[in-house]
Amino acid sequence: MGIPFPVICKDKNFRIKSLVKALSESEYDIVLLQEIWCISDFELLQSVISKKFPHSHYFHSGSIGSGMCVFTKHPIKDALYFNYRLNGYAHKIQHGDWFAGKGVGLIKVEVSGIMINIYTTHIHAEYSDINDEYFTHRLIQSFQLSQFIKQTSEKCDVVFVGGDCNMEPKSLSYKILTTNAMLNDAWLKKKNIMDDKLGNTCECPDNSYTDSATTLKFPHGKRIDYLLFRANSGTKVTVDHYERAFGKIPNDSRSYSDHEGVSATFSLMSAPTAQACPARDAVLLSDHLQAMINEMDKNASKLSSDRIIWILLAISSTVILFLRNCCSVGGTCIAFFMNLLMVFLVVFIAFCLWNGVVINNIDSKASAATKEEAKYLLNSKKEN
C-alpha cells in the first residue's frame, strides 16, 4: 500500500480502510499482502476481519517492517522468515528496499488433511529498466527464494507462492525461480480464458496511480505479481479460476494500490498415484543456472571496477583535504565556506570508503556465494 509517509504514499488511510472493508466482505480462504508497512494498519486489518480470517501473521523485518502479512481461515501450524543476502542500499533512501529487510515468509497450514506450505515475498523493485542497478540483487533474491522453497517443501503436499516479484515472465529471475523451485504459474494453468492484457498487474493504464509517461511506455502494463504453485507426489492441484482483483475502489476513482491484486481458486485433492507437478526439467534448469553464473561473473568484474573508483575518489578527496589544511585563508566568510568544504570532504571520504570497502565486499561475497551454490546444482545435473 506504499511507504508509510503521507507525501510519498498517497491516500494511504483511505485505501487501507477500503481494503479492510473489501476483505471483510470477501470469501477468500487465504490472503497474502506485501505492502502493509505500518503495524497499526496490520492491527486494524486484524481486528476488523478476524471473524472472517481468525488466523494471521505479520513478518517482522528491517527497520520499517517487511510489509508482508498473511490472513487465513486455517490455523497456522508454523511460521518462518528468511532474509535475502542482498537488499538494495541504505544510502538509497528514496528507494527504501534496504529498510524493509526483504525476504520470504513461510506459514504452514493443513486443509482437509493436506499439508500446505504458503510462501509470500516482495522482491527488490526495478526502478529503471534503462539503468537497472538492482538486476543482480533481484536475480540473487530469486535464486535464494527458489532454494528456500525447495529446501523447506519436501515434506508438504502442496506449495503456494504469492507476491510482488518485480520481474516479468521473460526475465532470468523468473526462469530461475520457476525451474529451480519447480513451480507452476497459476496464470498459465488457469481454466478460464482471458485476454493476456488482463494478467498484467503493474503500470496498468486504468490504475489511478499510473502516470501518463508510464502509460506511453507500457500501454498495457506489466505482469510482475504472481501466484505460483506445486503439487508434490500424491496430490493433485488444479486452477479453477484466475483473475485480477482489487483494482478500483468501488464508487471511487482511486485504486487500492499501484499494483493490481491477483486472485485464484484452486482445487486440491489427494491422488496416491499422482506425480509431482511440475517435474524437474534438468536441461532447462542447467541452461538458466549457467546464464546466472555468467551474470555473477559479469557482476564480479563490475564490482572490481567500482571498488577501484570508490578508493580513487577517497584518495583524491583526502589529498584535497590535506592541501586545504596546509593553506591559510583570510576573512570570516571565506573561512566559513572552507570549513564547510572540510566537513563535506570528510563525509564524502567516509562515504567512498563505506561503499568501496564494506558495501562492495558484501555485494562481492553475495555474488560469489550464489555462483558457488549454482555450480553445485549445475554439476549435480550433469552427473545425473
N, C-alpha and C positions, 0 to 999 in steps of 0.2 A: 504493500500500500504506500510505499515511499519512505524516504529518510525522515525521521521524526523532527523536522524543523518546519515551522509554518510557511516560510517563504519558499523553501525548496519543495516541500510536499503540499501540493495544492489540495484544498478541500478535504484534508485528512479526516477530521472529526465527522463530517457529513458522510464520507464514504465508509468509514468504519461502522457507523450507525446503520447505514443502508445494508452493509454486509451482514451485520448481526440480524437484522430483520429478515433478509433473504435466507440465511442459513436456518433460522428458527422455523421457517415455513417450508424448508426443503425436505426431501425424502432420501437423502444420501445416507449410506452406511458409514463411510469414512471420508473425511475432508482433510486435505493437505494444503497448508498455506505457507508461503515463503517470505512475505514481507510484512510481518507483524513485528515491527521493531520495538514498540513500546510495551512493556509488561502490563501497563494499565489497560491497553487495548486487548491484550490476550485475556486478562482477567474479566473485562467487560464481556467479551465473547463467551468465556467460560461460564459466567454467572447467568447469562440470558439463555444460552442454548443448552444448558446442562440437562434439561429434561429430554431433549432430542438426542444429544450426544453426552451421555453421562461420564465418559472417559476422555481425558485429554492430556496432552503433554507438550510442554514448551522446551525446546532445545537451547539451553543457555550456552552462550559462547561469546568470545570477543568482548569489547568494551560497550558496544551498543546492543548486543544480543545477536544471535544468528538470524532472527526474523522468522524462523521456521517452527511451526507447531502442528499438532495433529489432533483432530476431534473424531471420536469413533463411538459407535454404539456397542462395540465389543470390548470386554475388559482387556487392558494392556498387561501382558504377561512379563514383558521385559522391555527395556529401552537402552539405547546406547548412542553416543555421538562421537564422530571421528573427524578431527580437523585435517584439512588438506595442508600439505607441506609448503605450498606457496599460495599466497592470498593477496596479491597486489602489494602496494607500498604505502607505508604510514604517511609519507610526505605528500601523497596524492589525496589530500583531504577532500578535494572536490569529487572524487570517485567513491571513497568510503568503504570499499570492499574489505580492506585490511581490518577496519574497526569491527566488522561483523564476525570475524573469526570463522569464515565459511568452511563448511564441511558437509557431511552426510549424517542424517539422523535415521535411526532404525527403531521401529517398535515391532513387537511380536504379538499377534492375536490368534485366536482359534475360533473358527466358524464351522459349526456342524462337524466337528472332528477333524477339520482340515487346518493344518498349521500354516500360517501366513506370515511372511516377513514383508514389512512395508517400509520402504526407504523414501526419504524426501531430501532434496538437495537444492542448492542455489549456486550454480557455477559462476565464476567471475564474469562480469559484463565485458562486452567488446569495446564500447565507446567510440571506436573509429574503425571502419572497415578499410580505410586507406592506409593508416599508420597504426596497425594493431599491435600495441606494445605488450598486450597480455595474451597473445596467441599461445605462447609456451605455457603460461600459467593455466589456461583452460585445458590444454592438452594433458598436462600432468595431473590436473584435478580429475579429468575424465578417466584417465588410466587408474588413478587411485580409487575412484568411485567403483570402477569395474572390478578391481582387485578386492575391494572391501565387500562388495556384493557376493562375489564368487566364494570368498573365504568364509562368509558368515551364513550362507544359504544352503549348505549341503544337507542339513537335517530337516529343513522345512518342506512343505508340499508345493507352495506357490510363492512366487516373488512378485511384488508390485513396486514399481519405482515411479515417483511423480515429482516434478519440479521444474523450476526455471533454469534450463540448462544452457541458455545463451549460446547455442550452437545450432546451425542448420543441418538438415539431413545429409548434405553432401560433404560436410566437414570431416576431417580426420578424427576429431574428438568424438563425434557421434559414432563413427565407424568403430573406433576402439571400444567405446562403451558398450555398444550393442553386440559386437562379436566376442569380446573377451568375457563379458558377463553373461553371454548367451541370452539376449533379451529380444522379445518381440516388440514392435512399435504398434500400440493399440490402434493408432490412426490407419495403419496399413492393413490391419487384420479385422477391421470393423465390418459388420454385415450390411449396415445401411450405406446407401450410395450418396455421396456428397461431392459437390464441386471442390476441387483441390484448394481453391482460394479460401474456402471456409475452414480449412485446417490451420490457417495462419493465425498466430496469437500475439504478434508484436508489430508495432508500427502500422496497425490496420487503419485504413482510411476513414472508417466510421467511428474510430475511437476519439473521444473528445480531447485526449492528451497527445495526439499525433499532430505535429506541426506540418504546415504546407510544404516546406522544403523536403521533409522526410517522405511525404506522400509522393512527391515527384520522383524521388529516388527509388522508393519501394511502393509502387502504386497498389499492390495487393497485400502488402505487409510481409512478414516472415514467420516461419514456423520454428520456434525455439523453445516452446514449453511442451512437455511430453508426459504421457502415461505409458510406461513400458512394463512388460510382464514376462514371466517364465513359469511354465508348469514343469515341476520335477517328475521323475518316474512315478507312475501310479496315480497321477492326477491329470484331469483334462480341464482346460480353460478356454472359453470362447468369448469373443467381444460381441455382445448382442446389439449394443448401440453406442455411438460415439458422437459427441457434439461439442461445439464451443458453448461456454456458459459464462455468466456474469459479465455481460457486455455493458450495455447502457443501463443505468439505474432506472427503474420504472417511473414514469411520469417526471422525468428529469432529462436534461441534455447531457449530463455528465456521466462518465463511465466509472465503474467500480475501481478500475486500475488502468495503468498504461498498458498492461498486458490483458488479453482475454483469458478467461479461465477455460479449462477443458474438463469434460465430464464423460464418464464411460460406465456402462452397465456390463458386468462380467457374470458369466455362469460358471460355477465351479462344481466339479463332481469327481468322486473317486472312481478311478478306472485302473484296476490292477495291471492290465496289460499295456497301458499307455506308456510310451517312451517320453523321455524329457523333450520338451519343445520350447525353443528350437534346439536342435542338436548342434554340437560344436562344428564349425566349418574351419578346419585346421589350415587349409590353403589360404582362405581369405584372411584369417586372423594373422597368419605369418606375413602376408603382404602388408597389412596395416601395422604390425609391430615393427617391421623393417622400415616402413615410412616414418614411424615415430622415432626410431633410433636415429635415422638420418636428420630429423628435426632437432633432436637433442645435440647432435654433433654440430649443426649449424649454430645452435644457441650457445654452445660452449665456446665456439670461435668468436661470436659476437660479445659474449661476456668478457673474454680475454681482452678484446679491443677496448671495451668500455672501461675495464679496470685501469688500463694504461691512461686513458683520457682523464678519468677522475683523479688519478695520482698526479698527473702532469698539471692539472688545474690546481690541486692542493699545493704543489711545489711552487708554481708561478705566483700564486696568491701569497705564499709565505715569503717569497722574495720581495714582493711589493710591500708587504707589511714590515719587513726588515729595513727596506730603504726608507720607508716613512719614519721609522723610529730613529734613523740616522740623520734626518733632516729636521731643522728647526723652522717653525713658521711664526710669523708675527701677526698680531691682530686677533681680537677675540672671535670675530665671525669666522675667519679662516680656520682658527684652531678648533672651533666647534665642529665644523664640517669635516676636518681631518680626523677628529676623534670619532665622528660617526662612521667615517670610512674604515677606521681601525676596527670598530665593533663589527661592521659588515664583513670585513675580511676574516676576522676570527670565526664568525658564524659560518661563513662560506667555506673556510678551510675544514671546519668540523663536518660540514655537510658533505664535502667531497670525500673526506676520509671515511665517513659513515657509509656512503654509497659504494666507494671503491674497494673498501675492505670488508665491512660487515655484510651489507646487503648483497654485494656481488658474490661473496662466498656462499651466502645462503642460497642464492639462485643457482650457483655452480654445483653445489652439493645436491640440490634437489634434482637438477638435470642428470647428474651422474648416477644418483640412486635410481631414477626412473629408467635410465638406459640399462643399468645392470639388471634390474628386475625384468625388463622386457627381453633382454638377451637370454635369461634363464628360460623364459617361456618359449622363445623362438627356438632355442636349442632342443628343448623337450619335444617340440612339434616335429623337428627334423629327425630326432631319434625314433619317434613313433611312426 
